[in-house]
Amino acid sequence: MPTKLSLMKNPDPFVMDKDTVKKAVADFLLSKGFNCDALLKAKQPGVDVKAVKGGINVFVESKGSQKIGAEPNEVFDNSQIVTHLAMQIHTLMRYAQQNKGDHNVFVLANPDISRIRKEYLRVGRMVEQLGFICMWVQEDQTVKVEGSEQNKLMQIFSPDKRQVELLFDQEESERFIKFLRNEYSLGESSARDAVGRINGMLNRGIYNGENVFSPKMEAAIIREYPKSKVDYILALKRFISFQQKRRVEIKGGW
């Protein structure tokens, strides 16, 4: 049941509902160059915040420290916080199962208050093993991003505003999408899926700018993506063809 800040031994330093968390996270993603879908209304079902940039898809499940529309002095009690955290993890696991691939990022978003952090720390190591990322919304609605250092997609949220080197940039990805649509008559969705696959292979070091597709690359793809190997092999072969064409165009002064 909800409790009163005034009755707490150590009151939360600030209160924040789910809608405020969603808005803060969406603003943060927009500042990083992502395109965000329209935010869901209070009880509307679906992904709280969904964003895309260069084939990278972000799925955010958010919670607040108080109910939307609650009195300023009313906040969730500790048992509700535990329940909400479990719901976040379950929801993101479901999203991850429905949206497989290295180009997808799954985020828990919460107000940065000690009660929520304390409960998160009890399960944080396992959450990181799932590859999930945390976004902690501060009192001023800025966002702090935390996750495993082994999760290379963390770098797309780095304070360093330079494009992550291991992911090809937005402009180049749009050229690749155009190339796929023109050369192979792919739809927009299929072309963007191919961009995500290339980012995943760059992320894992399967492809490092080589000019030809090699047996070594094929073996690595089969090992890393056994169920989707055909799609990944085809995407990489087409990307290498695209890179070869780009080199010719650049040399020709295009």
C-alpha positions as CSV (number, residue, x, y, z in Angstrom):
1,M,0.0,0.0,0.0
2,P,1.2,3.6,-0.6
3,T,2.8,5.4,2.3
4,K,3.3,9.0,3.3
5,L,6.7,10.7,2.9
6,S,6.0,12.5,6.2
7,L,5.9,9.1,8.0
8,M,9.1,7.7,6.6
9,K,12.2,7.6,8.8
10,N,14.4,8.5,5.8
11,P,12.1,10.3,3.3
12,D,12.9,10.1,-0.4
13,P,14.7,13.3,-1.5
14,F,12.2,13.8,-4.3
15,V,9.1,12.1,-5.8
16,M,8.5,11.3,-9.4
17,D,5.7,9.5,-11.2
18,K,6.0,7.2,-14.2
19,D,5.0,9.8,-16.8
20,T,7.7,12.1,-15.6
21,V,10.3,9.3,-15.9
22,K,9.1,8.4,-19.4
23,K,9.4,12.0,-20.5
24,A,12.8,12.4,-19.1
25,V,14.1,9.3,-20.8
26,A,12.5,10.2,-24.1
27,D,14.1,13.7,-23.9
28,F,17.5,12.0,-23.1
29,L,17.2,9.7,-26.1
30,L,16.2,12.6,-28.4
31,S,19.4,14.4,-27.3
32,K,21.4,11.4,-28.4
33,G,20.0,11.5,-31.9
34,F,17.3,8.8,-31.5
35,N,13.8,9.1,-33.0
36,C,11.2,8.3,-30.4
37,D,7.6,7.0,-30.9
38,A,4.8,9.0,-29.3
39,L,4.8,8.4,-25.6
40,L,2.0,6.2,-24.2
41,K,-0.7,7.7,-22.1
42,A,-1.0,6.8,-18.4
43,K,-2.7,3.3,-18.7
44,Q,-2.2,2.7,-22.4
45,P,-0.6,-0.8,-23.0
46,G,2.7,-1.2,-24.9
47,V,6.4,-0.1,-24.7
48,D,6.7,2.9,-22.4
49,V,9.4,4.5,-24.6
50,K,10.5,3.0,-28.0
51,A,13.3,4.7,-29.9
52,V,15.5,4.0,-32.9
53,K,18.8,5.3,-34.3
54,G,20.8,3.8,-37.2
55,G,19.2,0.3,-36.7
56,I,19.6,0.4,-32.9
57,N,16.2,-0.2,-31.2
58,V,15.6,0.9,-27.6
59,F,12.8,-0.5,-25.5
60,V,12.2,1.2,-22.1
61,E,10.1,-0.1,-19.2
62,S,9.6,2.7,-16.6
63,K,8.3,3.0,-13.1
64,G,7.9,6.0,-10.7
65,S,8.1,6.4,-7.0
66,Q,4.5,7.4,-6.8
67,K,1.2,6.8,-8.6
68,I,0.3,9.1,-11.4
69,G,-2.0,11.8,-10.0
70,A,-1.1,11.0,-6.4
71,E,-0.7,13.7,-3.7
72,P,2.8,15.0,-3.3
73,N,3.2,13.4,0.1
74,E,2.1,9.9,-1.2
75,V,4.6,7.4,-2.5
76,F,4.9,3.7,-3.1
77,D,6.0,1.6,-0.1
78,N,8.9,-0.8,-0.2
79,S,6.9,-3.9,-1.1
80,Q,5.4,-2.0,-4.1
81,I,8.9,-1.0,-5.2
82,V,10.0,-4.7,-5.1
83,T,6.9,-5.7,-7.1
84,H,7.4,-2.9,-9.7
85,L,11.1,-3.9,-10.2
86,A,10.1,-7.5,-10.7
87,M,7.5,-6.4,-13.2
88,Q,10.0,-4.3,-15.1
89,I,12.5,-7.2,-15.4
90,H,9.7,-9.6,-16.5
91,T,8.4,-7.1,-19.1
92,L,11.9,-6.5,-20.6
93,M,12.6,-10.3,-20.7
94,R,9.3,-10.6,-22.7
95,Y,10.4,-7.8,-25.0
96,A,13.8,-9.4,-25.5
97,Q,12.3,-12.7,-26.4
98,Q,10.0,-11.1,-28.9
99,N,12.7,-8.8,-30.4
100,K,15.9,-10.8,-30.7
101,G,19.2,-9.4,-32.0
102,D,22.3,-7.5,-31.0
103,H,20.8,-4.3,-32.2
104,N,18.2,-4.2,-29.5
105,V,18.6,-2.4,-26.1
106,F,16.4,-3.1,-23.2
107,V,16.2,-0.4,-20.4
108,L,14.9,-0.2,-16.8
109,A,14.1,3.4,-16.1
110,N,13.5,4.6,-12.5
111,P,13.8,7.7,-10.3
112,D,17.3,7.7,-8.7
113,I,16.3,7.3,-5.1
114,S,18.0,5.0,-2.6
115,R,15.0,2.8,-1.9
116,I,14.8,1.7,-5.5
117,R,18.6,1.4,-5.9
118,K,18.8,-0.8,-2.8
119,E,16.3,-3.3,-4.2
120,Y,17.9,-3.2,-7.6
121,L,21.3,-4.0,-6.2
122,R,19.9,-7.3,-4.8
123,V,19.4,-8.5,-8.4
124,G,21.6,-6.1,-10.4
125,R,24.3,-8.6,-11.4
126,M,21.7,-10.9,-12.9
127,V,20.0,-8.0,-14.7
128,E,23.4,-7.1,-16.3
129,Q,23.9,-10.7,-17.4
130,L,20.6,-10.4,-19.3
131,G,22.2,-7.4,-21.1
132,F,19.7,-4.9,-19.7
133,I,20.7,-1.3,-19.0
134,C,19.5,1.1,-16.2
135,M,18.5,4.7,-16.7
136,W,18.3,6.6,-13.4
137,V,16.3,9.8,-13.6
138,Q,17.6,12.6,-11.4
139,E,15.6,15.2,-9.5
140,D,16.3,17.7,-12.3
141,Q,15.2,15.1,-14.9
142,T,18.6,14.5,-16.3
143,V,19.5,10.8,-16.9
144,K,22.3,8.7,-15.6
145,V,23.0,5.5,-17.6
146,E,24.5,2.4,-15.9
147,G,25.2,-1.1,-17.1
148,S,27.8,-3.8,-17.6
149,E,31.1,-2.6,-19.1
150,Q,30.9,-5.7,-21.3
151,N,27.8,-4.4,-23.0
152,K,29.3,-2.5,-25.9
153,L,25.9,-0.9,-26.7
154,M,26.3,1.1,-23.5
155,Q,28.6,3.3,-25.6
156,I,25.8,4.8,-27.6
157,F,24.7,6.6,-24.4
158,S,28.2,7.8,-23.5
159,P,28.6,11.4,-22.5
160,D,31.1,11.6,-25.3
161,K,28.9,12.8,-28.2
162,R,31.1,11.3,-30.9
163,Q,29.5,8.4,-32.8
164,V,30.7,5.1,-31.4
165,E,33.4,3.9,-33.8
166,L,32.3,0.3,-33.9
167,L,28.8,1.3,-35.1
168,F,28.6,2.9,-38.5
169,D,26.9,6.3,-38.3
170,Q,23.4,7.5,-39.0
171,E,24.2,9.0,-42.4
172,E,26.0,5.9,-43.6
173,S,23.3,3.6,-42.3
174,E,20.7,5.6,-44.3
175,R,22.9,5.2,-47.4
176,F,23.0,1.4,-46.8
177,I,19.2,1.3,-46.4
178,K,18.8,3.2,-49.7
179,F,21.2,0.8,-51.4
180,L,19.3,-2.3,-50.1
181,R,16.0,-0.9,-51.2
182,N,17.3,0.1,-54.7
183,E,19.5,-2.9,-55.4
184,Y,17.4,-5.7,-53.8
185,S,13.9,-4.2,-53.5
186,L,13.8,-4.6,-49.8
187,G,11.1,-3.0,-47.7
188,E,12.0,-0.3,-45.1
189,S,11.7,-2.7,-42.2
190,S,13.8,-5.5,-43.8
191,A,16.5,-2.9,-44.7
192,R,16.6,-1.6,-41.2
193,D,16.8,-5.2,-39.8
194,A,19.9,-5.6,-42.0
195,V,21.4,-2.5,-40.5
196,G,20.9,-3.9,-37.0
197,R,22.6,-7.2,-38.1
198,I,25.6,-5.3,-39.4
199,N,25.8,-3.3,-36.1
200,G,25.7,-6.6,-34.2
201,M,28.5,-8.1,-36.3
202,L,30.6,-5.0,-35.9
203,N,29.9,-5.1,-32.2
204,R,31.2,-8.7,-31.9
205,G,34.2,-8.1,-34.1
206,I,33.0,-10.5,-36.8
207,Y,33.4,-7.8,-39.5
208,N,36.2,-5.2,-39.3
209,G,36.0,-3.4,-42.6
210,E,37.3,-6.2,-44.9
211,N,36.8,-6.0,-48.6
212,V,35.8,-9.6,-49.2
213,F,33.6,-12.1,-47.4
214,S,35.8,-14.8,-46.0
215,P,35.3,-18.4,-44.6
216,K,36.4,-17.0,-41.2
217,M,33.5,-14.6,-41.2
218,E,31.1,-17.3,-42.2
219,A,32.3,-19.6,-39.4
220,A,32.0,-16.8,-36.9
221,I,28.4,-16.0,-38.0
222,I,27.4,-19.7,-37.8
223,R,28.8,-19.9,-34.3
224,E,27.3,-16.6,-33.0
225,Y,23.9,-16.8,-34.9
226,P,23.1,-20.4,-35.6
227,K,19.4,-19.9,-36.0
228,S,19.7,-16.8,-38.2
229,K,23.0,-17.5,-40.0
230,V,21.5,-17.2,-43.5
231,D,20.1,-13.7,-42.8
232,Y,23.4,-12.5,-41.2
233,I,25.5,-13.9,-44.0
234,L,23.4,-12.3,-46.6
235,A,23.4,-9.0,-44.8
236,L,27.2,-8.9,-44.5
237,K,27.7,-9.9,-48.2
238,R,25.4,-7.1,-49.2
239,F,27.1,-4.7,-46.8
240,I,30.5,-5.5,-48.3
241,S,29.1,-4.9,-51.8
242,F,27.7,-1.6,-50.6
243,Q,31.2,-0.6,-49.1
244,Q,32.9,-1.5,-52.4
245,K,30.4,0.7,-54.3
246,R,30.9,3.5,-51.8
247,R,34.7,3.4,-52.3
248,V,34.3,3.7,-56.1
249,E,31.9,6.6,-55.7
250,I,34.1,8.4,-53.3
251,K,37.1,8.0,-55.6
252,G,35.0,9.3,-58.4
253,G,34.2,12.4,-56.5
254,W,30.6,11.5,-55.7
